[in-house]
Amino acid sequence: MSKIRIALIEDHDLTRVGIRTALLQKDDIEVVGEAANAAEGLKMLKMVQPDIAIVDIGLPDKDGIELTRELKSTANGQQLLTKVLILTLRDNKEAVLAAFAAGADSYCMKDIKFDNLLEAVRVTYNGNAWIDPAIARIVLQQAQQNPQKLESAFVDTKTIASNPDYVDNLEGIQPYTLTERELEVLQLIVEGCSNAVIAERLYITVGTVKTHVRNILNKLCADDRTQAAVRALRSGLVG
């Protein structure tokens, strides 16, 4: 079984050591690099090319958002497939939206429980966005107030450029394309609930939740949960 290769970029030694120690308890995770600032971190990421970079937003020389932006822009010229999981104490709207606009794949608060961090890592590794429930309301509010702006943070511009009907298709999503249960799952996704929480709320298994999520993503032509939430809000499927 291939391991999830993770790099840590965090300037607080105790925090970095704590995260590393916790992650290494899991057989399917390997920590392949560490750095205490953005300059060292970017150099390290280009060299080791991990699956996921866990990046602190408050680095001493350059914040994690700018590091993410540089990493993602570098990836356009090279096959650098590293996903970025932002880890921070900042839950203000500007920081959250700026992180996603820079290309961050997931966003976690530093006081996250370890089990939730593991879930965030695995969800991110599988190509989906994981948003801490503590900041899901920010994404929800922004999607309601200015959905087009938020959509741009999650949709590759190439998708729109190569498909002029993209926006029209987005607006034309109809409620009847989703089952009643899928709409219930979608509402909980919008609220920032994990698969485990959705299963508990709806009295179904996590496996069933995953099936519903997969069907929702397919029906909404979404690449991940966050994109699905934004599209659902924009089209009025949920409120």
C-alpha positions as CSV (number, residue, x, y, z in Angstrom):
1,M,0.0,0.0,0.0
2,S,1.4,3.4,-1.0
3,K,1.8,5.9,1.8
4,I,0.5,9.5,1.8
5,R,3.7,11.6,1.6
6,I,3.4,14.7,3.8
7,A,5.6,17.7,4.2
8,L,5.2,20.1,7.2
9,I,5.9,23.9,7.0
10,E,5.5,25.3,10.4
11,D,7.7,27.8,12.3
12,H,6.7,26.7,15.8
13,D,8.9,23.7,16.7
14,L,6.6,22.2,19.3
15,T,3.6,22.4,17.0
16,R,5.6,20.9,14.1
17,V,7.0,18.1,16.2
18,G,3.5,17.4,17.7
19,I,1.9,17.1,14.2
20,R,4.7,15.0,12.9
21,T,4.5,12.6,15.9
22,A,0.8,12.3,15.6
23,L,0.9,11.6,11.8
24,L,3.6,9.0,12.2
25,Q,1.3,6.9,14.4
26,K,-0.5,6.0,11.2
27,D,1.0,3.3,8.9
28,D,-0.4,4.9,5.7
29,I,1.3,8.3,6.3
30,E,5.0,9.2,5.8
31,V,6.5,12.6,6.7
32,V,9.0,13.3,4.0
33,G,10.1,16.9,4.8
34,E,9.9,19.8,7.2
35,A,10.7,23.5,7.1
36,A,10.3,26.4,9.5
37,N,9.8,29.2,7.0
38,A,8.4,29.8,3.5
39,A,11.7,30.1,1.6
40,E,13.0,26.8,3.0
41,G,9.6,25.3,2.6
42,L,9.2,26.1,-1.1
43,K,12.6,24.8,-1.9
44,M,11.9,21.6,0.0
45,L,8.5,21.1,-1.7
46,K,10.1,21.4,-5.1
47,M,12.7,18.9,-4.2
48,V,10.7,16.2,-2.4
49,Q,7.3,16.8,-4.1
50,P,5.1,15.4,-1.4
51,D,1.4,14.5,-1.9
52,I,0.3,17.0,0.7
53,A,2.0,20.1,2.2
54,I,0.6,21.1,5.6
55,V,1.3,24.8,5.7
56,D,1.0,27.3,8.5
57,I,-0.5,30.5,7.4
58,G,1.6,32.6,9.8
59,L,5.2,31.9,8.6
60,P,7.9,34.5,9.6
61,D,9.3,35.4,6.2
62,K,6.2,35.0,4.0
63,D,2.7,33.9,4.9
64,G,1.3,30.5,3.9
65,I,-1.1,32.1,1.4
66,E,1.8,33.6,-0.6
67,L,3.7,30.3,-0.4
68,T,0.7,28.5,-1.7
69,R,0.3,31.0,-4.6
70,E,4.0,30.5,-5.6
71,L,3.8,26.8,-5.3
72,K,0.7,26.6,-7.5
73,S,2.1,28.9,-10.1
74,T,5.2,26.8,-10.2
75,A,3.1,23.8,-10.8
76,N,1.8,25.3,-14.0
77,G,5.2,25.0,-15.5
78,Q,6.2,21.7,-13.9
79,Q,4.4,18.5,-13.0
80,L,4.2,19.5,-9.3
81,L,1.1,17.8,-7.9
82,T,1.4,18.7,-4.3
83,K,-1.9,19.6,-2.6
84,V,-1.9,22.3,0.1
85,L,-3.6,22.0,3.5
86,I,-3.6,25.3,5.3
87,L,-3.3,25.1,9.1
88,T,-4.0,28.2,11.0
89,L,-5.5,30.1,14.0
90,R,-7.0,32.7,11.6
91,D,-10.7,32.1,10.8
92,N,-11.4,35.6,9.4
93,K,-13.2,35.8,6.0
94,E,-10.3,37.5,4.3
95,A,-7.8,34.8,5.3
96,V,-10.1,32.0,4.3
97,L,-11.0,33.3,0.9
98,A,-7.5,34.5,0.1
99,A,-6.1,31.0,0.9
100,F,-8.6,29.3,-1.5
101,A,-8.0,32.0,-4.1
102,A,-4.3,31.2,-3.9
103,G,-5.0,27.6,-4.7
104,A,-5.2,25.9,-1.2
105,D,-7.0,22.6,-1.4
106,S,-8.1,22.4,2.3
107,Y,-8.3,24.6,5.3
108,C,-8.0,23.6,9.0
109,M,-7.9,25.4,12.3
110,K,-4.9,24.6,14.5
111,D,-7.2,23.5,17.4
112,I,-8.6,20.7,15.2
113,K,-8.8,17.3,16.8
114,F,-6.3,14.8,15.5
115,D,-8.9,12.4,14.1
116,N,-10.3,15.3,12.1
117,L,-6.8,16.3,10.9
118,L,-6.3,12.7,9.6
119,E,-9.7,12.9,7.9
120,A,-8.6,16.2,6.3
121,V,-5.4,14.7,5.1
122,R,-7.1,11.7,3.5
123,V,-9.9,13.8,2.0
124,T,-7.3,16.1,0.5
125,Y,-5.2,13.3,-0.7
126,N,-8.2,11.8,-2.5
127,G,-8.6,15.1,-4.5
128,N,-11.4,16.7,-2.4
129,A,-11.4,19.9,-0.4
130,W,-11.8,19.7,3.4
131,I,-13.0,22.8,5.1
132,D,-13.0,23.0,8.9
133,P,-16.5,23.2,10.2
134,A,-15.5,26.2,12.2
135,I,-15.0,28.2,9.0
136,A,-17.7,26.6,6.8
137,R,-20.0,29.4,7.7
138,I,-17.6,31.9,6.0
139,V,-17.7,29.9,2.8
140,L,-21.5,29.6,3.1
141,Q,-21.9,33.4,3.6
142,Q,-19.6,34.3,0.7
143,A,-21.3,31.9,-1.6
144,Q,-24.6,33.5,-0.8
145,Q,-23.4,37.0,-1.1
146,N,-21.0,36.7,-4.1
147,P,-21.1,33.2,-5.5
148,Q,-19.3,34.0,-8.7
149,K,-16.3,35.4,-6.8
150,L,-16.1,32.3,-4.6
151,E,-16.6,29.9,-7.6
152,S,-13.5,31.4,-9.2
153,A,-11.5,30.2,-6.3
154,F,-12.4,26.6,-7.0
155,V,-12.9,26.3,-10.7
156,D,-10.0,26.0,-13.1
157,T,-10.2,28.9,-15.5
158,K,-9.4,26.5,-18.3
159,T,-12.7,24.8,-17.6
160,I,-14.6,28.0,-18.4
161,A,-12.4,28.9,-21.3
162,S,-12.8,25.5,-23.0
163,N,-16.6,25.3,-22.2
164,P,-18.6,28.5,-22.9
165,D,-21.8,26.8,-21.7
166,Y,-20.3,26.1,-18.3
167,V,-22.0,29.0,-16.5
168,D,-25.3,28.3,-18.2
169,N,-25.1,24.7,-17.2
170,L,-24.4,25.7,-13.6
171,E,-27.5,27.9,-13.5
172,G,-29.6,25.2,-15.0
173,I,-29.2,22.6,-12.3
174,Q,-32.6,21.3,-11.3
175,P,-33.6,20.0,-7.8
176,Y,-35.2,16.9,-9.3
177,T,-31.8,15.7,-10.6
178,L,-30.9,14.9,-7.0
179,T,-32.9,12.5,-4.8
180,E,-34.4,13.7,-1.5
181,R,-31.6,11.9,0.4
182,E,-28.9,13.4,-1.8
183,L,-30.3,16.9,-1.1
184,E,-30.2,16.1,2.6
185,V,-26.5,15.1,2.3
186,L,-25.8,18.1,0.2
187,Q,-27.2,20.5,2.8
188,L,-24.9,18.9,5.4
189,I,-22.0,19.2,3.1
190,V,-22.7,22.9,2.7
191,E,-22.8,23.2,6.5
192,G,-19.3,21.7,6.6
193,C,-20.1,18.3,8.1
194,S,-17.7,15.4,7.6
195,N,-18.9,12.0,6.3
196,A,-18.9,10.7,9.8
197,V,-21.1,13.5,11.1
198,I,-23.5,13.2,8.1
199,A,-23.8,9.5,8.8
200,E,-24.7,10.2,12.4
201,R,-27.2,12.9,11.6
202,L,-29.0,10.9,8.9
203,Y,-28.7,7.5,10.7
204,I,-26.9,5.9,7.8
205,T,-23.4,4.3,7.4
206,V,-20.3,6.2,6.3
207,G,-20.1,4.0,3.2
208,T,-23.6,5.0,2.2
209,V,-22.7,8.7,2.7
210,K,-19.7,8.2,0.5
211,T,-21.9,6.8,-2.2
212,H,-24.3,9.7,-1.9
213,V,-21.4,12.2,-2.1
214,R,-20.0,10.5,-5.2
215,N,-23.4,10.7,-6.9
216,I,-23.8,14.3,-5.9
217,L,-20.4,15.2,-7.3
218,N,-21.3,13.4,-10.6
219,K,-24.7,15.1,-10.9
220,L,-23.4,18.5,-10.2
221,C,-20.2,18.0,-12.4
222,A,-18.2,19.0,-9.3
223,D,-14.6,18.0,-8.7
224,D,-14.9,18.1,-4.9
225,R,-17.3,18.8,-2.0
226,T,-16.5,22.5,-1.8
227,Q,-17.3,23.0,-5.5
228,A,-20.5,21.1,-5.1
229,A,-21.5,23.3,-2.2
230,V,-20.9,26.4,-4.1
231,R,-22.8,25.2,-7.1
232,A,-25.7,24.0,-5.0
233,L,-25.9,27.4,-3.3
234,R,-25.6,29.3,-6.5
235,S,-28.3,27.3,-8.2
236,G,-30.6,27.4,-5.2
237,L,-30.6,23.7,-4.5
238,V,-30.0,24.4,-0.9
239,G,-30.3,27.6,1.2
